[in-house]
Amino acid sequence: MNNYKNFEVTDWVDDPGFRKWVYKGEQDSFWISILENTPSQAENIEQAKDILLMVRGEFDNIPEQELALRKSKLLDYISQEGQVRSWWRGRWFQVAAVLLLTLGFGGYYRKQFFPVPYNAVLSRSGSTAIIEIINNTEQVKLVTLPDGSSVILKKDARISYPDKFYADKREVVMLGEAFFEVQKNPDKPFYIYSGEMLTKVTGTSFSIKANATDKQVQLVVKTGVVEISRNKAGEETKTNHLTLNPNQLVTLNRESNEFKTQNVNEPVLINLPIESQYFTFKKSSLKDVFSTLELVYGVHINFDKIVTVKCNITARLGDEPILEKLEMICEVLNARFEMKNNTVSIYSDGCEK
């Protein structure tokens, strides 16, 4: 029988029976007796339980192998910075655990994401809550940020951001493949931390490919101007700073830490319809317009097809986020809209004959 009186936090986390109790409630009376008979271990047990619950996250059926990997990475990182106990008393323990759940486990990302970029989002925003979205579906997933910017996530992509942005900047952390349409605001730059690459824009559209297992991070510009630099200590660097224009692709080699730029015929990087869609409509029916928006943004739009049968749109929409596009369309139609859970409802009295 184990000598639980001498257990450290890592010993509790490694104990198979303890893990089964935390996850499945097995041998409940036994572990309750252990708690009662070893009161000096109460703090270590509580820390170990929270570690196990954090690495498991919101999923119920994570394989034991992946649980072991998450646990190992978390404890390894904590041990690099100090004792578990000292970390537990600070906020960084929770940040590290969340990062492991949301930002992947590759060697590159452990080095680059810990701890500064996520800390930047947490501390600079003044926010009390961090929102984390992961696309676990086969379809694209639309995310609308607090400033109205649109992000389209491909499968397995994820983004983390505060529920409110800081007064003079907007910061997000992302991993995977995503397309951004950033709300224009020159006075409040928008920063994307994607591994070793730091992207700064004030309002534009572009695609990012930053998969944890890839040897490179890539970005291609669809509209506007994008500034790129290496992500070092969560700040903009003066060296290796690039400015990209539409139809320019940049590749950051993670091993050499070097940038390579090239011109492309089309700004297509992650094979999403929105990358090649420029939203040009000429006497287009409302049905066709909304079908286009549904396709590229992955939303569902409800509207009265009979009432709006005579409505048509002639317009060239740009790189505005979807909310702004809907506002422009509804202004022309003298209509209004509501959006909830990626479902848009249009309310219109129809158009004049």
Buried (B, 14 or more C-beta within 10 A) or exposed (E): EEEBEEBBBBBBBBBEEBBEBBBEEEBEEEBEEBEEEBEEBEEBBBBBBBBBEBBBBEEEEBEEEEBBBBBBBBBEBBEEBEEBBEBBEEEBBBBBBBBBBBBBBBEBBBEBBBBBBBBBBBEBBEBEEBBBBBBEEEEBBBBBBBBBBBBBBBBBBBBBBBEBBBEEBBBBBBBBBBBBBBBBBEEBBBBBBBBBBBBBBBBBBBBBBBBBEBEBBBBBBBBBBBBBBBBBEBEBEEEEBBEBEBBBBBBBEBEEEEBEEEEEEEBBBBEBBBBEBEBEBEEBBBBEBBEBBEEBBBBEBEBBEEBBEEBBBEBEBBBBBBBBBBBBBBEEBEBEBEBEEBEBEBBBEBBEE
